[in-house]
């Protein structure tokens, strides 16, 4: 906990999810469980999916894909082995919540409870899918031969199309919710956040939706035996995504270690590259960058001072912002040449090379790195401090620093640097120089 007030949007989402959960559990407890065998099977599947998130980081958009797919499949389940099911929307919510709670117990015992944002989103999106599907399916199923004749029976073409439409709307609902909650916590622009969420749907999100639909259709034909058969591909997909994420993490750590070479050699102060990378990424989000653009910006910010290793005499305190423009550009070009030998994307080298150019000639990432690097150099001086550093940057907006970048940096500093997963808090000591 950071001690900060929970944003109103997040409170509203929590309240809606809590109300749905209470209604689902109360209704199911009062009326009893319809088709308890089916409910138990899907509850166990969701619990297993929660257990399978072992080792997932809190930054993963979908830490328990099998649990999400099982919940979605139960919401879209209209038949089991040819027999029409009778469970309703509130029972779907109750089973999903119960399965998730059972699967979460071991994680809580180890001090790693579920992310509340993820839990609230799952309850709301699954309820949305159930509301879109269950009432209409039950109404159409009661028409018998007429439903088959118009193509809305269990095996009709419009049935599959309707499932796809519900899946699409559910995925969009989840993306909108996730973006709204992250926007409320970080105050970043909503558009780039939504683009990131929609882009992630092409990865594990599409696998979850496809598996949920296939499970529902497979259960309609083959019964509950379809569940273990169709969950295996998603588990393998989850394993592949985890390995891919591990490779990316290792790659980032390698770049960070290379960037620390200037600190180890005594050319730059301790933590300088990391501070610039954190603040540059935050400013980039504030200005609307997202996805791969932020990754390139982070790498360039980490390696922006690598050119100092080519100097015979170190720059005092590594403060390149205080050097003449020609010397800044020479160091930047040396740094770009080094970066090109490391195997990182060429776009990273371009940013490093152009970070000392007049801002009107720079791409946006280079403008960000230049302004943030200058802020860190200037604020490290006890006589200048953070406020004095921002004032000097504002005075340099005629030639050296883009005004929009400087003001975005000021806004980021005023509210604290967001931590991974959308949480925010006060600036760490290594960002503010204590």
N, C-alpha and C positions, 0 to 999 in steps of 0.2 A: 504494500500500500504506500502511496506517495503522500497521503494526507490531503490530496486535492479533492474538490467536489466532483462527483460524477456528473458529466454533462447531461442536460435535460433529454436529449435525443436517446442517449444510452439508457437512461432511467425509464423512458417510455417503452423502449424495446424490451427491457427486462420485465417491466410491468405487464406488457402484453403476453410475453412468454410465460410468466408466472401465473397469470390469470388462466391461460389456456391449459397449463399443466394442472392447476388445481381443479378446473372444470372437468378435465379428462379423467383424472384419478377419482374424483367424487362421483361422476356419472357411472364409470365402470364399476366402482365399488358398490354403488347403489343397485344397479340393474344386473350386475353379474357380467362375466366375460363371455361374449359370443364366440363359438368355435375355439375353445380353450387350447386345443392341440395346435391349431394354426398360430394362435397368438403366442403360445410358448415357443414354437419353432422360430418365429421371427424375433421374439425377445432374446432368445439365446444367440441368434445370429448377430443382433445388434451388440450384445454384450461381448461376444468374441471380437467383433470389430473394434470395440473400445479397448479391449486387451491388446489388440494388434498394433495399437498406436505407441507401444513401448519404444522408446528411443526417439520419438518424434520431437522436433524442436517446437517451441511456442511460435516461431515465425512461419511455420507451415500453414498454408491457407486451409488445407484439409488434412488434419492429423490422423483422422480415423475414417478413411474412405469406405472400408467395408461396412462399418456401422451406418454411415450415411446412405450407402446403396441399399442396405437392408431396410432402413427406415423408409426410404423412397419406394422400395418395392412393396412394402406393406400398405403404404398409402395408395398405391396404384393397383392393388390386388382386387380383382373382380370375381375370379373363380379359382377353385382349387380342384384339380383332377376332374374338370368338367362340371363341378357343382358350384352354384352361385354362392358367394360369401355374403355374410350379413353384417359384418362389423361396420361401424360407422366412424365418423371423423373423430369423435372424442375418444373412442377406444384406440384408434391409431395413435393419438397423442399419448395416451396412458401407457401403451405397450412400448413406444419409443423411449419415453422418459424412464420407465422401469428398467428396460434393457440397458440404457446408457448408465443409469445409476449403479446397477450390478457390475458392469464392466469397469466402472471407474473406481470401485472400492480399493483394488490393489494399488492403483496409482495414488490415491489419497493416503493410503498407509505408508507410502514411500515419500510423502510430502509433495507430490506432483498432481494436484487436482486438475480438473478440466478448466480450460479457458472459458469463463462465463459468456463472453461474446459469442464463441462458437456454439455453445449449448443453446443460448437464446435463439440464434439464427436457425439452428437445426429444428427446434420446436416450431418456430413460425413458418419456415419453408415447407416442412412436412405437413403441417396443418393446412397450408395453402394448397399443396398438391392434393391432399385428401378432399378438401372442400371442392376443388375443381373437378375431381374424378368421381368420388363415391356417390353423391346424390344423383348425378346424371346417369351413372352406370346402373344404379339400382332402379331408376325410373325406366330406362331403356330395356333392361333385362326382364322387367315385368311384362313387356310387350310380346315376348316369345318370338313366334315366327315372323311377326312384323319387323322386329329388330333385325333379324337375319336378312329379310328381304331388302331392307334399305341400306344394308351394309354396316350397321352399327352393332351387330352381334359380336360375340367374343372372337370370331375368326373372320370378321368382315374387314374390308380395306379401310373403311372410315374409323374403325376401332383403333387400328395401329396409328393412323394419322392423328387421331385425337390424343393418344398417348404421347406422341412426339410433340404435339402442341402444348400439352400440360408440362412435359419435361422442359421445354424451352421457356415457358413462362415461369416455372419454378426456379430454373437456373438464373433467369434475369432478376427474379425477386431476391434471391440470395445475394447476387452481386450488388444490387441496389442497397440492401440492408447492410452488407459488409462495408460498402463505401460510405454510407451515412454514419455508421458508428465510428469509423476511422476518421472521417471528417470532423465529427464532434469532438473526438479526443485530441486531434492534432491541429485542427483548423487549416489544414492544407486545402488547396483548391479541389472541388469535388470532381471535376471532369477527369483529370489525370488519375485520381484514385479509382474512378469507375472504369477507366480504360484498363488499368492494371487488373482489376477483378475480372473484367470480360476477357482479357487475354489469358488469364489463368484457367478459364473455362475450357480452353482448347487443350489443356493438359490433363491433370488428374480430374478436373471437373467433368470433362466429357466422358471419361472412363466411369465415373460414379453414376452419371445419368444413364449411360448405355447399360451398365450392369444392373441398375435398379429396374429398368424397363424389361430387360431380358429375364431377370428373375421373376417378375410379375407374370410375364407371358409364359415362361417355362413352368411355373407353378400351376397356372391355369390348365395346362395340358397334362403335365406329368405328376402333379402333386408336389409335396414337400421334398421329394427326392431331388428336385431341381436346384434347391438352395445350395447344398454342398458342391454340386457340379459347377454352378456358375460363379461361385465366390472365388474359386481358385485363380482364374485369370486376373481378377482384380488384386488379389494378394500378390501375385507376381508383378503386376504393374506398380503396386505400392513399393515393393522391394526395389524395382528399377528406379523409381523416382527418388527413393532414399539414397541409393548409391550415387545417382546423378547429383543430388544435393550435397553429398559428402565430397564428391570431386570438386564441385564449385567452391565449397568451404575451404578445402585444401589449397585450391588455386588462389583464393583471396588471401589466405594466410601466408602463402609464398610471396605474393606481391607485397604484403605488409612487412614481411621480414626483410625483403630487399629494400623497401623504403626506409627501414630503420638503420640501414648502413650509414646514412649521413649522421645519425645520432651516435652510433657506436664510434664513428671516426671523429666525433667532436665537432662536426660542421654545423649541426642544428641542435636546438635544445631538446631535451627529452620530451617525447609525446607530441612534438610539433606536427609531424605528418598525420598522426591519428586525429589530432584536434581539427586540422584543416579538412580532413576527409569527412569527419562527422558533420561539421558545420556546412561544408559544401553540399553534401547530400541533402541536408535539411533545407538549405536555400534553394537547391534545385527542385525539390518537391514544391516548395512555396511558389516557384516560378512556373510550375506546370510540367516539369520533366517527369518521365515515368519509365519503368521497365528497363530495357537495355541502355537507354540514355543515362539513367542514374548509375548503372554499373560502370559505364565508361567514365563518368564524372568521378566516381569514387576512386577508381584505379588511378586516374590522372592526378587527383588530389593527393593520394598517398605518395606518388612518385614525382611530385612537382619540383622537389629540391634535389633530385638525383644528380643534376648537372654540377652541383657543388663539389662532387667527388673529383672532378677534373681540375679543380683549382689548386694552385701551389700553396697559397695562403688562405686559410678559412676566412669567411666573412664574419665579422664580430657578431656573436650571438646568432649567426645564421640568418640575420635579418636582411634578406635581399630587397625588401620593400624600401629600404633606406639608401640603396645604391643608385648611381646615375642610370638613366634609362638604357644607355648603350651597354652597360655592364649587365644589367638585368636580362637584356635580350641575348647577350652572349652566353650567359649561364643557362637560359632557357633552351637555346639551340643545342648546347652540349648535353643537356638533359634529354632532349628529344632523340638525339643520336644514341644515347645509352638505352633509352626505352625501346627503340626499334630493334635492339639486339636481344631483348628479353622474351620475345614471342607473344607479347600482349597485343590486342587489336591495334591496328595502325591509327585509329581514331584517338587512342590514348596519347600516342606520341605527338599527334598534331596539337592536342590541347596543351601538352607540356611545352612544345616549341613556341606556341603563340601566346602564352600566358603573360608575356611582358609587352605585347604590342599595345598600341592605343586601343581603347575598348571598342571604338566604332569599327575597327578592322578585325575584331575577334569574333569567333563563334561564342554562343552563350555559355557553354561550359568553361571556356577559357576566362571569360569575364568573371564568372563565379569564383574560380580558383584564385585569380589575381586578387579580388577584393577580400576573400576570406584569408588568404595568406598574409595580406597586408594587415588585416585586423589582428591576426594572431601575433605577428611581429611587433606591432605597435602596442597592443595591450599588455604584452609581456614586460614592457618598461613600466616600472613602478611609478615613475613620474607622470606617465600618460594615463594608464588605466583604461578600462573598457570604454567609458564614456568619451574620454579624450581620443581614443582610437577611432571610434565611430565619427566623431566630429572631424577628424583629419580626413577620413574617407569621404565625408560629405564635401569637404573643401576641394577634394581632388576629382569631383565628378565632371568637371569641364573637359578633362582629357584622359585621366587614368582609370576611373571607375564608373561603371554605368549606374546612374541614379537608382533605377529600379532594383538592381542587385544590392546596392547598399541598404536601401529601405527594407528589402526582404530580409537581409541579414539582421537588421535591427529588430524586425518583428520576431524572427526566430529566437534571438537572444532574450527578448522581453518575456517570452512565455516558456522558455526551456526547450532543450533539445529532446525530441521524441525518442523514447527507447524502442527496441525491437518489439514488433507486434502491435504498434499503435499506442502503447502506454506513453505517458509523458511525465516529466518531473523536472525538478530544478536542474540547472546545468551542473554536470559533474565538475569536481575540482580541476580535473585535467583539461576541461574546456575553458574554464574561467580564470585559470592561473591562480585559483585560491584567493 
